[in-house]
Structure formats: C-alpha cells, structure tokens
Amino acid sequence: MANILLADDGIEFDGRTPEKRPLGGVESSVVLLMEELAKRGHRVHVRNRCKALLEYKGVDWQPLETGSWPDDIDLYIANRGDRLIKRMPSARRTVFWIHNPASYLMKWRYLWKLWQIKPAIICIGDYHKTTYPDWAPGGERVVIPYGLPDIFCQAGLRGTPPLPRAVFTSNPLRSLDWLLDLWANRIEPEVPGAELHLFTGTATYGSVGEQKAAAMNAVIANAEALSGQGVKMRGPVAKSQLVEEFADARCMLYRGDLNETFCLAVGEAQASGVPAVVRDLGSVVERVINGETGYVATDDEQFVKSAINLLKDDGLWQHQHRDALDKQRSWRWPEAAAAFEALII
C-alpha cells in the first residue's frame, strides 16, 4: 500500500462533482484515477480548490490552501500548474501530469523547476509527447492515456441501426462552426431527415467557460439558427445521460484540434459503439481506427463523404459499430491506474 497525493490548482471540483453537473475531461480524469488508486488499496489524497473537506470513495479531498498535507508520500502527482512542482520535496517520487500541448511549459517559471526537480512528465498520448522537446528539462517522458470510464463501456451490440442522428460532444470553440457549415451546405441536404445533436456549452468548463462565454455563445447562436436543418442544441449533460444519447447516435462528427492531446469526447463515443468521423489533426487520429471504427479524413471532401455514408448505409454502420465495441474499450482506468502505480519507487 502506498501513500499517493495529487495536487491541482485549476477549477473547483471534488469527488462528488461528476454526480451533480458536467465536468471537463481533465477534472473527470483526476476523479476517476484517484478513485481507482483507492480501490487498489492505496491511501489517496487530493489537494485542490474544493470548498471543503470530503472523504469519498476512499479519497481524501481537502482545500489546496487550507487543508493539511501529509508528510509521508510515496508518489506525488503535480497536476498542470508550475506552483505545484516543488510543493512536496520530501515525496519519494514526484511526477508532473500534463494535459494540454506542452508548449506552455516553455516559460522560465516552469523550466527552472523542471530542471531542478526533474519529475517524470506524464503525457496522455503519443501526439502529446511530441509537443515537449526531447532537449527540454525534466525527467523521463511517460505516456499514460486516459482510461475510459466504465459507464461508456457497457453498451451491447445493437441489432437495428439508429436513425440518421449525428452527435457533437466537445467544446463549441473546437471547430463547431466548421462542422455547422459542412452540415448545412453539404451533409444534411444529402441525408433526408438527418439531425445533428450538440451536447456542448459553457457549463462544462467552469470559470474557463465563463471567460470564453461570449465566443462560445456566438457559435451556439449559429447552431440555433440552423434548427430548420436538423441541428438540435441540447447543451452539456451528465455522463449518465450522455450514455443514453450515444445509444441513439448513428455517428460522432468532429474535426479535431491541434491543441487537443487526447479527445475524451471521441474516446467515449467509440467505447459506446458510435462510429466517428474526424480529420487528421492532433490526437484524434489515436482515438479512431480508420476504416474500421470510423474514418480519419485527410480533407473536408473525404470528411463529408464519410459522414454521409455512415448516416445512410446501414451495413457500413453495423460493421463499424461492431468494431468500435470490440476494439475501443480495452484501456480503462484500472489499466491507467496500474501504469501510475508502476511509477512508485
């Protein structure tokens, strides 16, 4: 049994938050990783911007500034922020878990701490690893992908194809305008009765979402103006409801983004058996098996053609639905937790 502590200085959340409201991918991953480590018998602590002390599912949550910090830590996981890298010099091992493209580390306030402490830098995918130069300071680079939540890995094989309903479940600023243009002008006119359901909005992103609300709401307004072409603005929903929505989804349509290092949205859809059509940008190429569980399009024309085919061709959908269920749910949080466990000296 090890003593493990993770520190995070991002938005406010704790172990109960996922049951109350939508939560971003990083924060959800923190909750699920720490709960899985607790299941494996470890003493697990989180120090973050939670409002109050909470003991939940074996995890000790306390406020970052006012909570007590145990001394005898075997694995210290500094999450994202440079202020946290040196916070626990007595820990037997310190690692630095990053989630965004690592270009943000190329600032003096990060570099000198990474040079001094030399923590292992935990990346969440192969593409993500390439965003931090080999010559830059720090310890070894370790790739540990996010686990897929069990709730998205329970769907069974569907005998009857869904109606032509596509879904989008990511940040509206990640090329939703681009998708709306393709949908209105090239996809929906070719598929009678097709619908595009948008599970997106500012609520998922906490204070960050509030800061970018104007830009997000402008995109959402564009979506609402296309209601006559099957675009349905549904807003962010809890994971439990999203699972139900995936059961009625024909495909997920998403461009991808160079600033995205994992794309949990596509991973969740694929694990639920939903074929996905993406562009060859950033990490989404690691989430879709091209030609088997969806398509990785090399240009907009291929994206449009692939989306239309999936929405119309029942046999193609059945094949890719089956392959997604068979091949896209093998790495879950127990596997990811075991990889973190292996970092303990």
C-alpha positions in Angstrom: 0.0 0.0 0.0 1.4 3.4 -1.0 0.6 6.9 0.1 -0.4 9.0 -3.0 -1.2 12.7 -3.2 -2.3 14.7 -6.3 -2.4 18.5 -6.2 -4.3 20.7 -8.7 -4.8 24.4 -8.8 -7.4 24.6 -11.5 -11.1 24.9 -11.2 -13.2 24.0 -8.2 -14.4 20.3 -8.0 -14.3 17.3 -5.8 -15.3 13.6 -5.9 -19.0 14.3 -5.9 -19.0 16.9 -8.7 -19.4 14.4 -11.5 -22.7 13.4 -9.9 -24.0 16.9 -9.8 -23.0 18.6 -13.1 -21.0 18.2 -16.3 -17.2 18.2 -15.7 -14.3 18.7 -18.1 -12.1 15.9 -19.2 -9.1 16.8 -17.0 -11.1 17.1 -13.9 -13.1 13.9 -14.6 -9.8 12.1 -15.1 -8.4 13.2 -11.8 -11.6 12.0 -10.0 -11.5 8.6 -11.8 -7.8 8.0 -11.4 -7.7 8.7 -7.7 -10.8 6.6 -7.0 -9.2 3.7 -8.9 -6.0 4.0 -7.0 -8.0 3.9 -3.8 -9.8 0.8 -5.0 -6.3 -0.8 -5.4 -5.7 -0.3 -1.7 -3.6 2.9 -1.6 -4.1 5.8 0.7 -5.1 8.5 -1.7 -5.3 12.3 -1.1 -6.3 15.2 -3.4 -5.4 18.9 -2.6 -7.2 21.2 -4.9 -9.7 24.1 -5.0 -12.6 22.1 -3.4 -14.6 24.1 -1.0 -14.5 21.7 2.0 -13.0 18.5 3.4 -14.6 15.4 1.8 -13.9 11.7 2.3 -15.5 10.0 -0.7 -14.9 6.6 -2.3 -11.7 6.2 -0.4 -10.2 9.6 -1.5 -9.3 12.3 1.0 -10.2 15.7 -0.6 -9.0 18.9 1.1 -8.7 22.5 0.0 -5.3 23.4 -1.6 -4.5 26.3 0.7 -6.1 25.4 4.0 -6.0 21.6 4.0 -3.4 19.5 5.8 -0.7 17.9 3.7 0.6 14.5 4.8 4.4 14.2 5.0 5.0 10.6 4.2 4.1 10.5 0.4 5.4 7.8 -1.9 4.0 9.3 -5.1 3.3 13.0 -5.5 1.4 13.9 -8.7 1.7 17.6 -9.5 -1.2 18.3 -11.9 -0.7 21.1 -14.6 0.4 24.1 -12.5 4.1 25.2 -12.1 3.4 26.3 -8.5 2.8 22.7 -7.5 6.0 21.1 -9.0 8.2 21.8 -5.9 5.3 21.6 -3.3 6.4 18.3 -1.9 10.2 18.0 -1.9 10.1 15.1 0.7 8.0 12.8 -1.6 9.8 9.7 -2.6 8.8 10.3 -6.2 7.4 13.4 -7.9 5.7 13.3 -11.4 4.2 16.1 -13.4 0.9 15.3 -15.1 0.2 17.5 -18.1 -2.9 17.6 -20.3 -2.5 20.4 -22.8 0.1 20.8 -25.6 3.4 21.2 -23.7 4.4 24.5 -25.4 3.0 26.2 -22.2 6.0 24.6 -20.3 8.4 26.7 -22.4 8.4 29.5 -19.8 11.1 30.2 -17.3 8.7 29.7 -14.3 8.2 26.1 -15.5 11.7 25.3 -17.0 13.8 26.1 -13.9 11.5 24.0 -11.7 11.5 21.1 -14.1 15.3 21.3 -14.4 15.7 21.3 -10.6 13.2 18.6 -9.6 13.4 16.6 -12.8 10.0 14.9 -12.4 8.8 12.3 -14.8 6.5 14.1 -17.2 3.3 12.2 -17.8 1.7 12.7 -21.2 -1.6 11.3 -22.3 -0.8 10.2 -25.8 1.9 9.8 -28.4 1.0 13.0 -30.2 1.0 14.8 -26.8 4.5 13.6 -26.1 5.8 15.2 -29.3 4.8 18.6 -28.1 7.6 18.8 -25.5 11.1 18.8 -27.0 13.5 16.0 -26.0 16.1 18.6 -25.1 13.8 20.4 -22.6 14.4 19.9 -18.9 12.6 17.3 -16.8 12.8 13.6 -16.1 11.7 10.7 -18.4 8.6 11.2 -20.6 5.9 8.6 -19.8 2.8 8.1 -21.9 -0.3 7.1 -19.9 -3.5 7.6 -21.8 -6.7 8.5 -20.0 -8.7 5.5 -19.0 -12.2 5.1 -20.5 -14.9 5.3 -17.8 -16.8 2.0 -17.3 -20.1 3.8 -17.8 -19.2 4.2 -21.5 -18.1 0.6 -21.9 -21.4 -1.2 -21.2 -23.3 -0.9 -24.4 -24.2 -4.1 -26.2 -24.4 -4.8 -29.9 -27.4 -3.1 -31.5 -29.4 -5.1 -34.0 -31.2 -2.2 -35.6 -29.3 0.9 -36.8 -30.3 4.2 -35.3 -32.0 7.0 -37.2 -29.5 9.3 -39.1 -28.6 11.3 -35.9 -25.0 12.6 -35.6 -23.6 14.0 -32.3 -21.0 16.5 -31.3 -19.9 16.5 -27.6 -16.8 18.7 -27.5 -16.0 22.4 -26.8 -18.0 24.7 -29.2 -14.8 26.6 -29.9 -13.2 23.5 -31.3 -14.4 23.9 -34.9 -18.1 23.6 -34.3 -18.6 26.5 -36.8 -16.7 24.5 -39.4 -18.9 21.5 -38.8 -22.1 23.5 -38.9 -21.0 24.9 -42.3 -20.3 21.4 -43.7 -23.6 20.1 -42.2 -25.8 22.8 -43.6 -24.3 23.0 -47.0 -23.1 19.5 -47.8 -24.2 16.8 -45.4 -27.8 17.4 -44.3 -29.0 18.1 -47.9 -27.8 14.6 -48.9 -29.5 12.8 -46.0 -33.2 13.3 -45.7 -34.3 13.6 -42.0 -30.7 13.8 -40.7 -30.2 15.5 -37.3 -27.1 16.9 -35.6 -27.4 16.9 -31.8 -25.0 19.2 -30.0 -24.1 18.4 -26.4 -22.0 21.4 -25.7 -21.8 24.7 -23.9 -20.0 26.8 -21.3 -21.1 24.9 -18.1 -18.6 22.0 -18.6 -15.6 24.3 -18.3 -16.2 26.1 -15.0 -14.6 29.6 -14.7 -12.7 29.0 -18.0 -16.0 28.6 -19.7 -17.3 31.8 -18.2 -14.2 33.7 -19.5 -14.9 32.5 -23.1 -18.7 32.6 -22.8 -19.2 35.3 -25.4 -17.2 33.4 -28.1 -18.9 30.1 -27.2 -22.4 31.7 -27.2 -21.8 33.2 -30.7 -21.1 29.7 -32.1 -24.2 28.3 -30.2 -26.3 31.1 -31.8 -25.1 30.0 -35.2 -26.2 26.4 -34.3 -29.6 27.5 -33.1 -30.2 29.4 -36.4 -29.9 26.0 -38.2 -32.7 24.3 -36.4 -34.6 24.0 -39.7 -31.8 21.8 -41.0 -31.9 19.3 -38.2 -29.4 21.0 -35.8 -30.6 20.4 -32.2 -28.9 22.4 -29.4 -29.0 20.1 -26.4 -26.4 21.7 -24.1 -24.0 19.8 -21.8 -25.4 16.8 -20.0 -24.2 14.5 -17.2 -22.3 11.4 -18.3 -25.2 9.1 -17.3 -27.4 10.9 -19.8 -24.7 11.0 -22.5 -24.5 7.2 -22.4 -28.2 7.1 -23.2 -27.8 9.6 -26.0 -25.0 7.6 -27.6 -27.3 4.6 -27.7 -29.4 6.6 -30.3 -26.5 8.1 -32.2 -25.5 7.0 -35.6 -22.1 8.7 -35.6 -20.0 11.4 -34.0 -18.7 14.2 -36.2 -15.7 16.1 -35.0 -12.9 17.9 -36.8 -10.2 17.6 -34.1 -7.8 20.3 -32.9 -4.1 20.6 -32.7 -4.5 21.9 -29.1 -6.2 18.6 -28.1 -4.0 16.0 -26.7 -6.4 13.1 -26.1 -10.0 13.9 -27.1 -12.0 12.0 -24.4 -15.2 13.0 -26.3 -14.3 10.8 -29.2 -13.0 8.1 -26.9 -16.2 7.9 -25.0 -18.3 7.7 -28.2 -16.1 5.0 -29.7 -16.3 2.9 -26.5 -20.0 3.2 -26.7 -20.0 1.7 -30.2 -20.6 5.0 -32.0 -18.5 5.3 -35.2 -16.7 8.7 -35.6 -15.6 10.8 -38.5 -12.6 13.1 -37.7 -10.0 15.0 -39.6 -6.3 14.1 -39.3 -5.5 16.7 -36.7 -3.7 16.2 -33.3 -4.7 13.3 -31.1 -8.0 12.3 -32.6 -6.0 10.0 -35.0 -5.2 7.9 -31.9 -8.9 7.6 -31.0 -10.3 6.3 -34.3 -9.2 3.2 -36.2 -9.5 4.4 -39.8 -11.9 2.4 -41.9 -12.8 0.1 -39.0 -14.4 2.2 -36.2 -14.9 5.3 -38.3 -12.8 7.5 -40.6 -9.8 9.8 -40.3 -10.4 12.1 -43.2 -7.5 13.8 -44.9 -9.6 16.7 -46.3 -13.1 18.2 -46.0 -14.3 16.3 -49.0 -13.5 13.0 -47.5 -15.0 14.0 -44.2 -18.3 14.9 -45.9 -18.4 11.7 -47.9 -17.6 9.6 -44.9 -20.3 11.3 -42.8 -22.9 10.8 -45.5 -22.0 7.2 -46.0 -22.3 6.4 -42.2 -25.6 8.2 -41.9 -27.1 6.4 -44.9 -25.5 2.9 -45.2 -26.9 0.5 -42.6 -24.4 -2.2 -43.4 -21.4 0.1 -43.1 -22.8 1.4 -39.8 -23.3 -2.1 -38.4 -19.8 -3.1 -39.3 -18.1 -0.1 -37.7 -20.4 -0.2 -34.7 -19.4 -3.8 -34.0 -15.7 -3.0 -34.5 -15.9 0.0 -32.1 -17.4 -2.2 -29.4 -14.8 -4.9 -30.0 -11.7 -2.7 -30.2 -12.1 0.6 -28.5 -12.8 -0.2 -24.8 -9.8 -2.2 -23.7 -7.9 0.6 -21.9 -9.8 1.8 -18.8 -9.0 3.4 -15.5 -7.7 0.1 -13.9 -5.1 -0.1 -16.6 -4.2 3.6 -16.3 -4.0 3.4 -12.5 -1.7 0.4 -12.8 0.6 2.5 -15.0 0.7 5.2 -12.4 1.3 2.6 -9.7 4.3 1.4 -11.6 5.9 4.9 -11.1 6.1 4.3 -7.4 9.7 3.7 -6.3 
